[in-house]
Amino acid sequence: MARRITVIPKAPFGRILMKAGAKRVSADAIDTFTEILTEMTEKIAVQAARISKHAGRKTIHEGDVRLAAKQ
């Protein structure tokens, strides 16, 4: 199986699953969790950029990210 390159390291995702109560986590589960959360964060980032642009700013602020996550 070919390795996929991710923007965010996979180890923290494994730790999140372990902290949530899993005793063991498979590599496939970490890959899937990483893929899903990366897709979600990319959507939030795009929406936050749209919000800041709509407000006439080039900088994304904390409120932009929070608002984008709620939508």
N, CA, C, O and CB atoms as a CASP TS submission, in Angstrom:
PFRMAT TS
TARGET T0000
AUTHOR 0000-0000-0000
METHOD Language model
MODEL 1
PARENT N/A
ATOM      1  N   MET     1       0.841  -1.175   0.000  1.00  0.00           N
ATOM      2  CA  MET     1       0.000   0.000   0.000  1.00  0.00           C
ATOM      3  C   MET     1       0.885   1.236   0.000  1.00  0.00           C
ATOM      4  O   MET     1       1.804   1.345   0.812  1.00  0.00           O
ATOM      5  CB  MET     1      -0.956  -0.001   1.212  1.00  0.00           C
ATOM      6  N   ALA     2       0.615   2.154  -0.894  1.00  0.00           N
ATOM      7  CA  ALA     2       1.408   3.368  -1.012  1.00  0.00           C
ATOM      8  C   ALA     2       1.105   4.326   0.137  1.00  0.00           C
ATOM      9  O   ALA     2      -0.033   4.424   0.596  1.00  0.00           O
ATOM     10  CB  ALA     2       1.145   4.049  -2.357  1.00  0.00           C
ATOM     11  N   ARG     3       2.118   5.015   0.585  1.00  0.00           N
ATOM     12  CA  ARG     3       1.941   5.991   1.670  1.00  0.00           C
ATOM     13  C   ARG     3       1.368   7.275   1.107  1.00  0.00           C
ATOM     14  O   ARG     3       1.808   7.770   0.069  1.00  0.00           O
ATOM     15  CB  ARG     3       3.281   6.272   2.397  1.00  0.00           C
ATOM     16  N   ARG     4       0.374   7.808   1.814  1.00  0.00           N
ATOM     17  CA  ARG     4      -0.200   9.092   1.428  1.00  0.00           C
ATOM     18  C   ARG     4       0.479  10.191   2.212  1.00  0.00           C
ATOM     19  O   ARG     4       0.746  10.040   3.404  1.00  0.00           O
ATOM     20  CB  ARG     4      -1.727   9.118   1.660  1.00  0.00           C
ATOM     21  N   ILE     5       0.755  11.282   1.555  1.00  0.00           N
ATOM     22  CA  ILE     5       1.385  12.418   2.223  1.00  0.00           C
ATOM     23  C   ILE     5       0.270  13.325   2.746  1.00  0.00           C
ATOM     24  O   ILE     5      -0.634  13.705   2.002  1.00  0.00           O
ATOM     25  CB  ILE     5       2.353  13.198   1.249  1.00  0.00           C
ATOM     26  N   THR     6       0.347  13.666   4.032  1.00  0.00           N
ATOM     27  CA  THR     6      -0.653  14.535   4.637  1.00  0.00           C
ATOM     28  C   THR     6       0.009  15.819   5.119  1.00  0.00           C
ATOM     29  O   THR     6       1.214  15.865   5.366  1.00  0.00           O
ATOM     30  CB  THR     6      -1.369  13.820   5.803  1.00  0.00           C
ATOM     31  N   VAL     7      -0.797  16.845   5.245  1.00  0.00           N
ATOM     32  CA  VAL     7      -0.302  18.135   5.715  1.00  0.00           C
ATOM     33  C   VAL     7      -0.035  18.065   7.220  1.00  0.00           C
ATOM     34  O   VAL     7       0.945  18.619   7.719  1.00  0.00           O
ATOM     35  CB  VAL     7      -1.316  19.267   5.390  1.00  0.00           C
ATOM     36  N   ILE     8      -0.923  17.377   7.925  1.00  0.00           N
ATOM     37  CA  ILE     8      -0.820  17.237   9.378  1.00  0.00           C
ATOM     38  C   ILE     8      -0.303  15.834   9.687  1.00  0.00           C
ATOM     39  O   ILE     8      -0.792  14.864   9.108  1.00  0.00           O
ATOM     40  CB  ILE     8      -2.203  17.496  10.078  1.00  0.00           C
ATOM     41  N   PRO     9       0.676  15.704  10.585  1.00  0.00           N
ATOM     42  CA  PRO     9       1.186  14.375  10.925  1.00  0.00           C
ATOM     43  C   PRO     9       0.083  13.464  11.484  1.00  0.00           C
ATOM     44  O   PRO     9      -0.855  13.936  12.127  1.00  0.00           O
ATOM     45  CB  PRO     9       2.325  14.498  11.942  1.00  0.00           C
ATOM     46  N   LYS    10       0.207  12.176  11.235  1.00  0.00           N
ATOM     47  CA  LYS    10      -0.815  11.217  11.648  1.00  0.00           C
ATOM     48  C   LYS    10      -0.758  10.878  13.136  1.00  0.00           C
ATOM     49  O   LYS    10      -1.781  10.522  13.722  1.00  0.00           O
ATOM     50  CB  LYS    10      -0.677   9.956  10.844  1.00  0.00           C
ATOM     51  N   ALA    11       0.405  10.980  13.750  1.00  0.00           N
ATOM     52  CA  ALA    11       0.551  10.602  15.154  1.00  0.00           C
ATOM     53  C   ALA    11      -0.421  11.335  16.082  1.00  0.00           C
ATOM     54  O   ALA    11      -1.015  10.700  16.953  1.00  0.00           O
ATOM     55  CB  ALA    11       1.964  10.864  15.601  1.00  0.00           C
ATOM     56  N   PRO    12      -0.602  12.645  15.924  1.00  0.00           N
ATOM     57  CA  PRO    12      -1.556  13.328  16.802  1.00  0.00           C
ATOM     58  C   PRO    12      -2.987  12.792  16.662  1.00  0.00           C
ATOM     59  O   PRO    12      -3.739  12.770  17.637  1.00  0.00           O
ATOM     60  CB  PRO    12      -1.543  14.816  16.508  1.00  0.00           C
ATOM     61  N   PHE    13      -3.361  12.362  15.453  1.00  0.00           N
ATOM     62  CA  PHE    13      -4.694  11.802  15.262  1.00  0.00           C
ATOM     63  C   PHE    13      -4.837  10.476  16.018  1.00  0.00           C
ATOM     64  O   PHE    13      -5.889  10.184  16.585  1.00  0.00           O
ATOM     65  CB  PHE    13      -4.980  11.599  13.762  1.00  0.00           C
ATOM     66  N   GLY    14      -3.779   9.694  16.016  1.00  0.00           N
ATOM     67  CA  GLY    14      -3.785   8.453  16.793  1.00  0.00           C
ATOM     68  C   GLY    14      -3.916   8.738  18.278  1.00  0.00           C
ATOM     69  O   GLY    14      -4.629   8.034  18.992  1.00  0.00           O
ATOM     70  N   ARG    15      -3.224   9.775  18.743  1.00  0.00           N
ATOM     71  CA  ARG    15      -3.317  10.143  20.164  1.00  0.00           C
ATOM     72  C   ARG    15      -4.717  10.621  20.520  1.00  0.00           C
ATOM     73  O   ARG    15      -5.210  10.346  21.614  1.00  0.00           O
ATOM     74  CB  ARG    15      -2.292  11.233  20.506  1.00  0.00           C
ATOM     75  N   ILE    16      -5.361  11.338  19.600  1.00  0.00           N
ATOM     76  CA  ILE    16      -6.731  11.794  19.848  1.00  0.00           C
ATOM     77  C   ILE    16      -7.655  10.591  20.034  1.00  0.00           C
ATOM     78  O   ILE    16      -8.474  10.566  20.952  1.00  0.00           O
ATOM     79  CB  ILE    16      -7.234  12.688  18.681  1.00  0.00           C
ATOM     80  N   LEU    17      -7.518   9.602  19.166  1.00  0.00           N
ATOM     81  CA  LEU    17      -8.349   8.398  19.277  1.00  0.00           C
ATOM     82  C   LEU    17      -8.063   7.641  20.573  1.00  0.00           C
ATOM     83  O   LEU    17      -8.980   7.122  21.209  1.00  0.00           O
ATOM     84  CB  LEU    17      -8.116   7.477  18.072  1.00  0.00           C
ATOM     85  N   MET    18      -6.793   7.580  20.960  1.00  0.00           N
ATOM     86  CA  MET    18      -6.430   6.899  22.209  1.00  0.00           C
ATOM     87  C   MET    18      -6.976   7.667  23.418  1.00  0.00           C
ATOM     88  O   MET    18      -7.458   7.066  24.377  1.00  0.00           O
ATOM     89  CB  MET    18      -4.890   6.749  22.318  1.00  0.00           C
ATOM     90  N   LYS    19      -6.897   8.974  23.362  1.00  0.00           N
ATOM     91  CA  LYS    19      -7.395   9.802  24.459  1.00  0.00           C
ATOM     92  C   LYS    19      -8.914   9.686  24.587  1.00  0.00           C
ATOM     93  O   LYS    19      -9.474   9.858  25.670  1.00  0.00           O
ATOM     94  CB  LYS    19      -6.993  11.267  24.246  1.00  0.00           C
ATOM     95  N   ALA    20      -9.575   9.390  23.454  1.00  0.00           N
ATOM     96  CA  ALA    20     -11.029   9.226  23.452  1.00  0.00           C
ATOM     97  C   ALA    20     -11.450   7.897  24.072  1.00  0.00           C
ATOM     98  O   ALA    20     -12.637   7.658  24.294  1.00  0.00           O
ATOM     99  CB  ALA    20     -11.567   9.326  22.029  1.00  0.00           C
ATOM    100  N   GLY    21     -10.475   7.036  24.349  1.00  0.00           N
ATOM    101  CA  GLY    21     -10.803   5.799  25.048  1.00  0.00           C
ATOM    102  C   GLY    21     -10.410   4.523  24.347  1.00  0.00           C
ATOM    103  O   GLY    21     -10.612   3.443  24.902  1.00  0.00           O
ATOM    104  N   ALA    22      -9.859   4.595  23.154  1.00  0.00           N
ATOM    105  CA  ALA    22      -9.454   3.387  22.441  1.00  0.00           C
ATOM    106  C   ALA    22      -8.199   2.803  23.079  1.00  0.00           C
ATOM    107  O   ALA    22      -7.271   3.537  23.418  1.00  0.00           O
ATOM    108  CB  ALA    22      -9.210   3.688  20.943  1.00  0.00           C
ATOM    109  N   LYS    23      -8.171   1.492  23.241  1.00  0.00           N
ATOM    110  CA  LYS    23      -6.973   0.844  23.782  1.00  0.00           C
ATOM    111  C   LYS    23      -5.940   0.636  22.687  1.00  0.00           C
ATOM    112  O   LYS    23      -4.735   0.746  22.915  1.00  0.00           O
ATOM    113  CB  LYS    23      -7.330  -0.501  24.436  1.00  0.00           C
ATOM    114  N   ARG    24      -6.439   0.332  21.491  1.00  0.00           N
ATOM    115  CA  ARG    24      -5.559   0.166  20.335  1.00  0.00           C
ATOM    116  C   ARG    24      -6.238   0.796  19.124  1.00  0.00           C
ATOM    117  O   ARG    24      -7.465   0.815  19.026  1.00  0.00           O
ATOM    118  CB  ARG    24      -5.234  -1.347  20.076  1.00  0.00           C
ATOM    119  N   VAL    25      -5.425   1.310  18.203  1.00  0.00           N
ATOM    120  CA  VAL    25      -5.959   1.946  16.999  1.00  0.00           C
ATOM    121  C   VAL    25      -5.174   1.419  15.802  1.00  0.00           C
ATOM    122  O   VAL    25      -3.943   1.447  15.795  1.00  0.00           O
ATOM    123  CB  VAL    25      -5.873   3.516  17.090  1.00  0.00           C
ATOM    124  N   SER    26      -5.894   0.938  14.793  1.00  0.00           N
ATOM    125  CA  SER    26      -5.224   0.411  13.606  1.00  0.00           C
ATOM    126  C   SER    26      -4.722   1.550  12.725  1.00  0.00           C
ATOM    127  O   SER    26      -5.202   2.680  12.813  1.00  0.00           O
ATOM    128  CB  SER    26      -6.174  -0.501  12.808  1.00  0.00           C
ATOM    129  N   ALA    27      -3.764   1.238  11.891  1.00  0.00           N
ATOM    130  CA  ALA    27      -3.215   2.227  10.968  1.00  0.00           C
ATOM    131  C   ALA    27      -4.286   2.699   9.983  1.00  0.00           C
ATOM    132  O   ALA    27      -4.323   3.871   9.609  1.00  0.00           O
ATOM    133  CB  ALA    27      -2.010   1.643  10.207  1.00  0.00           C
ATOM    134  N   ASP    28      -5.159   1.773   9.567  1.00  0.00           N
ATOM    135  CA  ASP    28      -6.242   2.152   8.653  1.00  0.00           C
ATOM    136  C   ASP    28      -7.210   3.130   9.316  1.00  0.00           C
ATOM    137  O   ASP    28      -7.703   4.054   8.670  1.00  0.00           O
ATOM    138  CB  ASP    28      -7.001   0.905   8.180  1.00  0.00           C
ATOM    139  N   ALA    29      -7.479   2.925  10.595  1.00  0.00           N
ATOM    140  CA  ALA    29      -8.371   3.835  11.318  1.00  0.00           C
ATOM    141  C   ALA    29      -7.752   5.220  11.418  1.00  0.00           C
ATOM    142  O   ALA    29      -8.445   6.224  11.253  1.00  0.00           O
ATOM    143  CB  ALA    29      -8.680   3.291  12.724  1.00  0.00           C
ATOM    144  N   ILE    30      -6.468   5.282  11.683  1.00  0.00           N
ATOM    145  CA  ILE    30      -5.779   6.577  11.754  1.00  0.00           C
ATOM    146  C   ILE    30      -5.801   7.258  10.394  1.00  0.00           C
ATOM    147  O   ILE    30      -6.031   8.464  10.307  1.00  0.00           O
ATOM    148  CB  ILE    30      -4.321   6.400  12.240  1.00  0.00           C
ATOM    149  N   ASP    31      -5.560   6.488   9.322  1.00  0.00           N
ATOM    150  CA  ASP    31      -5.597   7.055   7.966  1.00  0.00           C
ATOM    151  C   ASP    31      -6.966   7.639   7.651  1.00  0.00           C
ATOM    152  O   ASP    31      -7.067   8.749   7.129  1.00  0.00           O
ATOM    153  CB  ASP    31      -5.236   5.987   6.925  1.00  0.00           C
ATOM    154  N   THR    32      -8.014   6.895   7.968  1.00  0.00           N
ATOM    155  CA  THR    32      -9.374   7.352   7.683  1.00  0.00           C
ATOM    156  C   THR    32      -9.721   8.574   8.517  1.00  0.00           C
ATOM    157  O   THR    32     -10.282   9.541   8.001  1.00  0.00           O
ATOM    158  CB  THR    32     -10.385   6.231   7.945  1.00  0.00           C
ATOM    159  N   PHE    33      -9.393   8.537   9.798  1.00  0.00           N
ATOM    160  CA  PHE    33      -9.653   9.664  10.697  1.00  0.00           C
ATOM    161  C   PHE    33      -8.917  10.905  10.201  1.00  0.00           C
ATOM    162  O   PHE    33      -9.484  11.998  10.185  1.00  0.00           O
ATOM    163  CB  PHE    33      -9.222   9.323  12.148  1.00  0.00           C
ATOM    164  N   THR    34      -7.670  10.743   9.800  1.00  0.00           N
ATOM    165  CA  THR    34      -6.868  11.847   9.274  1.00  0.00           C
ATOM    166  C   THR    34      -7.508  12.433   8.019  1.00  0.00           C
ATOM    167  O   THR    34      -7.619  13.651   7.878  1.00  0.00           O
ATOM    168  CB  THR    34      -5.441  11.374   8.968  1.00  0.00           C
ATOM    169  N   GLU    35      -7.924  11.557   7.115  1.00  0.00           N
ATOM    170  CA  GLU    35      -8.532  11.994   5.855  1.00  0.00           C
ATOM    171  C   GLU    35      -9.820  12.782   6.098  1.00  0.00           C
ATOM    172  O   GLU    35     -10.025  13.837   5.497  1.00  0.00           O
ATOM    173  CB  GLU    35      -8.821  10.786   4.959  1.00  0.00           C
ATOM    174  N   ILE    36     -10.681  12.275   6.971  1.00  0.00           N
ATOM    175  CA  ILE    36     -11.964  12.929   7.250  1.00  0.00           C
ATOM    176  C   ILE    36     -11.750  14.285   7.913  1.00  0.00           C
ATOM    177  O   ILE    36     -12.355  15.278   7.506  1.00  0.00           O
ATOM    178  CB  ILE    36     -12.840  12.037   8.146  1.00  0.00           C
ATOM    179  N   LEU    37     -10.899  14.332   8.924  1.00  0.00           N
ATOM    180  CA  LEU    37     -10.673  15.602   9.626  1.00  0.00           C
ATOM    181  C   LEU    37      -9.958  16.620   8.736  1.00  0.00           C
ATOM    182  O   LEU    37     -10.210  17.820   8.848  1.00  0.00           O
ATOM    183  CB  LEU    37      -9.856  15.363  10.901  1.00  0.00           C
ATOM    184  N   THR    38      -9.081  16.160   7.867  1.00  0.00           N
ATOM    185  CA  THR    38      -8.411  17.074   6.944  1.00  0.00           C
ATOM    186  C   THR    38      -9.424  17.698   5.991  1.00  0.00           C
ATOM    187  O   THR    38      -9.367  18.898   5.722  1.00  0.00           O
ATOM    188  CB  THR    38      -7.311  16.339   6.152  1.00  0.00           C
ATOM    189  N   GLU    39     -10.351  16.889   5.479  1.00  0.00           N
ATOM    190  CA  GLU    39     -11.397  17.419   4.603  1.00  0.00           C
ATOM    191  C   GLU    39     -12.246  18.460   5.331  1.00  0.00           C
ATOM    192  O   GLU    39     -12.570  19.509   4.775  1.00  0.00           O
ATOM    193  CB  GLU    39     -12.288  16.280   4.082  1.00  0.00           C
ATOM    194  N   MET    40     -12.601  18.158   6.581  1.00  0.00           N
ATOM    195  CA  MET    40     -13.420  19.088   7.361  1.00  0.00           C
ATOM    196  C   MET    40     -12.675  20.399   7.605  1.00  0.00           C
ATOM    197  O   MET    40     -13.253  21.477   7.465  1.00  0.00           O
ATOM    198  CB  MET    40     -13.825  18.453   8.700  1.00  0.00           C
ATOM    199  N   THR    41     -11.405  20.312   7.968  1.00  0.00           N
ATOM    200  CA  THR    41     -10.643  21.533   8.260  1.00  0.00           C
ATOM    201  C   THR    41     -10.418  22.363   7.005  1.00  0.00           C
ATOM    202  O   THR    41     -10.390  23.592   7.072  1.00  0.00           O
ATOM    203  CB  THR    41      -9.297  21.181   8.897  1.00  0.00           C
ATOM    204  N   GLU    42     -10.256  21.704   5.856  1.00  0.00           N
ATOM    205  CA  GLU    42     -10.102  22.452   4.611  1.00  0.00           C
ATOM    206  C   GLU    42     -11.373  23.227   4.284  1.00  0.00           C
ATOM    207  O   GLU    42     -11.300  24.367   3.826  1.00  0.00           O
ATOM    208  CB  GLU    42      -9.746  21.505   3.457  1.00  0.00           C
ATOM    209  N   LYS    43     -12.535  22.624   4.513  1.00  0.00           N
ATOM    210  CA  LYS    43     -13.807  23.306   4.268  1.00  0.00           C
ATOM    211  C   LYS    43     -13.957  24.509   5.202  1.00  0.00           C
ATOM    212  O   LYS    43     -14.408  25.573   4.777  1.00  0.00           O
ATOM    213  CB  LYS    43     -14.992  22.328   4.456  1.00  0.00           C
ATOM    214  N   ILE    44     -13.584  24.345   6.460  1.00  0.00           N
ATOM    215  CA  ILE    44     -13.658  25.445   7.428  1.00  0.00           C
ATOM    216  C   ILE    44     -12.703  26.561   7.015  1.00  0.00           C
ATOM    217  O   ILE    44     -13.056  27.737   7.106  1.00  0.00           O
ATOM    218  CB  ILE    44     -13.322  24.945   8.860  1.00  0.00           C
ATOM    219  N   ALA    45     -11.508  26.213   6.564  1.00  0.00           N
ATOM    220  CA  ALA    45     -10.528  27.214   6.158  1.00  0.00           C
ATOM    221  C   ALA    45     -11.025  28.028   4.962  1.00  0.00           C
ATOM    222  O   ALA    45     -10.877  29.250   4.928  1.00  0.00           O
ATOM    223  CB  ALA    45      -9.198  26.541   5.819  1.00  0.00           C
ATOM    224  N   VAL    46     -11.612  27.346   3.991  1.00  0.00           N
ATOM    225  CA  VAL    46     -12.139  28.045   2.810  1.00  0.00           C
ATOM    226  C   VAL    46     -13.256  28.992   3.218  1.00  0.00           C
ATOM    227  O   VAL    46     -13.306  30.133   2.758  1.00  0.00           O
ATOM    228  CB  VAL    46     -12.653  27.035   1.754  1.00  0.00           C
ATOM    229  N   GLN    47     -14.156  28.522   4.084  1.00  0.00           N
ATOM    230  CA  GLN    47     -15.272  29.356   4.533  1.00  0.00           C
ATOM    231  C   GLN    47     -14.762  30.554   5.348  1.00  0.00           C
ATOM    232  O   GLN    47     -15.273  31.664   5.205  1.00  0.00           O
ATOM    233  CB  GLN    47     -16.265  28.519   5.373  1.00  0.00           C
ATOM    234  N   ALA    48     -13.762  30.329   6.197  1.00  0.00           N
ATOM    235  CA  ALA    48     -13.189  31.426   6.992  1.00  0.00           C
ATOM    236  C   ALA    48     -12.556  32.475   6.072  1.00  0.00           C
ATOM    237  O   ALA    48     -12.656  33.674   6.334  1.00  0.00           O
ATOM    238  CB  ALA    48     -12.131  30.882   7.996  1.00  0.00           C
ATOM    239  N   ALA    49     -11.914  32.028   5.009  1.00  0.00           N
ATOM    240  CA  ALA    49     -11.323  32.961   4.047  1.00  0.00           C
ATOM    241  C   ALA    49     -12.410  33.780   3.352  1.00  0.00           C
ATOM    242  O   ALA    49     -12.240  34.978   3.129  1.00  0.00           O
ATOM    243  CB  ALA    49     -10.479  32.199   3.003  1.00  0.00           C
ATOM    244  N   ARG    50     -13.523  33.134   3.011  1.00  0.00           N
ATOM    245  CA  ARG    50     -14.642  33.858   2.397  1.00  0.00           C
ATOM    246  C   ARG    50     -15.217  34.901   3.352  1.00  0.00           C
ATOM    247  O   ARG    50     -15.543  36.013   2.938  1.00  0.00           O
ATOM    248  CB  ARG    50     -15.742  32.877   1.970  1.00  0.00           C
ATOM    249  N   ILE    51     -15.340  34.542   4.618  1.00  0.00           N
ATOM    250  CA  ILE    51     -15.891  35.462   5.621  1.00  0.00           C
ATOM    251  C   ILE    51     -14.992  36.682   5.762  1.00  0.00           C
ATOM    252  O   ILE    51     -15.479  37.812   5.782  1.00  0.00           O
ATOM    253  CB  ILE    51     -16.053  34.753   6.989  1.00  0.00           C
ATOM    254  N   SER    52     -13.677  36.463   5.861  1.00  0.00           N
ATOM    255  CA  SER    52     -12.763  37.594   6.020  1.00  0.00           C
ATOM    256  C   SER    52     -12.755  38.473   4.764  1.00  0.00           C
ATOM    257  O   SER    52     -12.677  39.697   4.864  1.00  0.00           O
ATOM    258  CB  SER    52     -11.338  37.091   6.327  1.00  0.00           C
ATOM    259  N   LYS    53     -12.836  37.854   3.596  1.00  0.00           N
ATOM    260  CA  LYS    53     -12.871  38.628   2.351  1.00  0.00           C
ATOM    261  C   LYS    53     -14.154  39.445   2.277  1.00  0.00           C
ATOM    262  O   LYS    53     -14.133  40.598   1.848  1.00  0.00           O
ATOM    263  CB  LYS    53     -12.756  37.696   1.123  1.00  0.00           C
ATOM    264  N   HIS    54     -15.270  38.851   2.693  1.00  0.00           N
ATOM    265  CA  HIS    54     -16.542  39.568   2.698  1.00  0.00           C
ATOM    266  C   HIS    54     -16.489  40.782   3.628  1.00  0.00           C
ATOM    267  O   HIS    54     -17.111  41.811   3.361  1.00  0.00           O
ATOM    268  CB  HIS    54     -17.679  38.630   3.119  1.00  0.00           C
ATOM    269  N   ALA    55     -15.741  40.645   4.718  1.00  0.00           N
ATOM    270  CA  ALA    55     -15.601  41.744   5.673  1.00  0.00           C
ATOM    271  C   ALA    55     -14.576  42.781   5.201  1.00  0.00           C
ATOM    272  O   ALA    55     -14.334  43.777   5.882  1.00  0.00           O
ATOM    273  CB  ALA    55     -15.196  41.199   7.043  1.00  0.00           C
ATOM    274  N   GLY    56     -13.980  42.541   4.037  1.00  0.00           N
ATOM    275  CA  GLY    56     -13.021  43.496   3.503  1.00  0.00           C
ATOM    276  C   GLY    56     -11.630  43.367   4.089  1.00  0.00           C
ATOM    277  O   GLY    56     -10.852  44.321   4.074  1.00  0.00           O
ATOM    278  N   ARG    57     -11.315  42.189   4.605  1.00  0.00           N
ATOM    279  CA  ARG    57     -10.000  41.972   5.211  1.00  0.00           C
ATOM    280  C   ARG    57      -9.228  40.913   4.442  1.00  0.00           C
ATOM    281  O   ARG    57      -9.806  40.066   3.761  1.00  0.00           O
ATOM    282  CB  ARG    57     -10.140  41.560   6.685  1.00  0.00           C
ATOM    283  N   LYS    58      -7.905  40.982   4.568  1.00  0.00           N
ATOM    284  CA  LYS    58      -7.047  39.947   4.005  1.00  0.00           C
ATOM    285  C   LYS    58      -6.654  38.936   5.076  1.00  0.00           C
ATOM    286  O   LYS    58      -6.239  37.820   4.766  1.00  0.00           O
ATOM    287  CB  LYS    58      -5.793  40.571   3.375  1.00  0.00           C
ATOM    288  N   THR    59      -6.789  39.334   6.333  1.00  0.00           N
ATOM    289  CA  THR    59      -6.409  38.498   7.461  1.00  0.00           C
ATOM    290  C   THR    59      -7.610  37.751   8.005  1.00  0.00           C
ATOM    291  O   THR    59      -8.671  38.337   8.222  1.00  0.00           O
ATOM    292  CB  THR    59      -5.770  39.337   8.558  1.00  0.00           C
ATOM    293  N   ILE    60      -7.442  36.447   8.227  1.00  0.00           N
ATOM    294  CA  ILE    60      -8.492  35.645   8.850  1.00  0.00           C
ATOM    295  C   ILE    60      -8.340  35.775  10.358  1.00  0.00           C
ATOM    296  O   ILE    60      -7.262  35.530  10.900  1.00  0.00           O
ATOM    297  CB  ILE    60      -8.418  34.140   8.398  1.00  0.00           C
ATOM    298  N   HIS    61      -9.412  36.160  11.036  1.00  0.00           N
ATOM    299  CA  HIS    61      -9.405  36.310  12.489  1.00  0.00           C
ATOM    300  C   HIS    61     -10.043  35.107  13.161  1.00  0.00           C
ATOM    301  O   HIS    61     -10.671  34.269  12.514  1.00  0.00           O
ATOM    302  CB  HIS    61     -10.135  37.589  12.900  1.00  0.00           C
ATOM    303  N   GLU    62      -9.867  35.042  14.460  1.00  0.00           N
ATOM    304  CA  GLU    62     -10.423  33.945  15.260  1.00  0.00           C
ATOM    305  C   GLU    62     -11.931  33.821  15.050  1.00  0.00           C
ATOM    306  O   GLU    62     -12.450  32.717  14.881  1.00  0.00           O
ATOM    307  CB  GLU    62     -10.115  34.159  16.752  1.00  0.00           C
ATOM    308  N   GLY    63     -12.623  34.942  15.062  1.00  0.00           N
ATOM    309  CA  GLY    63     -14.069  34.938  14.888  1.00  0.00           C
ATOM    310  C   GLY    63     -14.498  34.375  13.543  1.00  0.00           C
ATOM    311  O   GLY    63     -15.550  33.745  13.435  1.00  0.00           O
ATOM    312  N   ASP    64     -13.686  34.599  12.524  1.00  0.00           N
ATOM    313  CA  ASP    64     -13.968  34.055  11.196  1.00  0.00           C
ATOM    314  C   ASP    64     -13.937  32.518  11.228  1.00  0.00           C
ATOM    315  O   ASP    64     -14.801  31.851  10.658  1.00  0.00           O
ATOM    316  CB  ASP    64     -12.944  34.595  10.163  1.00  0.00           C
ATOM    317  N   VAL    65     -12.942  31.990  11.896  1.00  0.00           N
ATOM    318  CA  VAL    65     -12.805  30.534  11.996  1.00  0.00           C
ATOM    319  C   VAL    65     -13.954  29.948  12.806  1.00  0.00           C
ATOM    320  O   VAL    65     -14.530  28.927  12.429  1.00  0.00           O
ATOM    321  CB  VAL    65     -11.452  30.157  12.638  1.00  0.00           C
ATOM    322  N   ARG    66     -14.288  30.602  13.930  1.00  0.00           N
ATOM    323  CA  ARG    66     -15.389  30.098  14.762  1.00  0.00           C
ATOM    324  C   ARG    66     -16.725  30.134  14.004  1.00  0.00           C
ATOM    325  O   ARG    66     -17.513  29.191  14.083  1.00  0.00           O
ATOM    326  CB  ARG    66     -15.497  30.925  16.060  1.00  0.00           C
ATOM    327  N   LEU    67     -16.968  31.213  13.280  1.00  0.00           N
ATOM    328  CA  LEU    67     -18.187  31.335  12.505  1.00  0.00           C
ATOM    329  C   LEU    67     -18.230  30.286  11.388  1.00  0.00           C
ATOM    330  O   LEU    67     -19.275  29.685  11.137  1.00  0.00           O
ATOM    331  CB  LEU    67     -18.303  32.745  11.921  1.00  0.00           C
ATOM    332  N   ALA    68     -17.114  30.072  10.732  1.00  0.00           N
ATOM    333  CA  ALA    68     -17.040  29.087   9.660  1.00  0.00           C
ATOM    334  C   ALA    68     -17.277  27.672  10.203  1.00  0.00           C
ATOM    335  O   ALA    68     -17.899  26.848   9.533  1.00  0.00           O
ATOM    336  CB  ALA    68     -15.674  29.166   8.956  1.00  0.00           C
ATOM    337  N   ALA    69     -16.789  27.397  11.400  1.00  0.00           N
ATOM    338  CA  ALA    69     -16.973  26.069  11.990  1.00  0.00           C
ATOM    339  C   ALA    69     -18.429  25.821  12.364  1.00  0.00           C
ATOM    340  O   ALA    69     -18.890  24.680  12.335  1.00  0.00           O
ATOM    341  CB  ALA    69     -16.086  25.910  13.223  1.00  0.00           C
ATOM    342  N   LYS    70     -19.155  26.878  12.714  1.00  0.00           N
ATOM    343  CA  LYS    70     -20.564  26.736  13.088  1.00  0.00           C
ATOM    344  C   LYS    70     -21.444  26.460  11.878  1.00  0.00           C
ATOM    345  O   LYS    70     -22.491  25.825  12.002  1.00  0.00           O
ATOM    346  CB  LYS    70     -21.049  27.989  13.802  1.00  0.00           C
ATOM    347  N   GLN    71     -21.026  26.933  10.712  1.00  0.00           N
ATOM    348  CA  GLN    71     -21.858  26.811   9.514  1.00  0.00           C
ATOM    349  C   GLN    71     -21.834  25.427   8.933  1.00  0.00           C
ATOM    350  O   GLN    71     -22.487  25.171   7.921  1.00  0.00           O
ATOM    351  CB  GLN    71     -21.418  27.789   8.475  1.00  0.00           C
TER
END
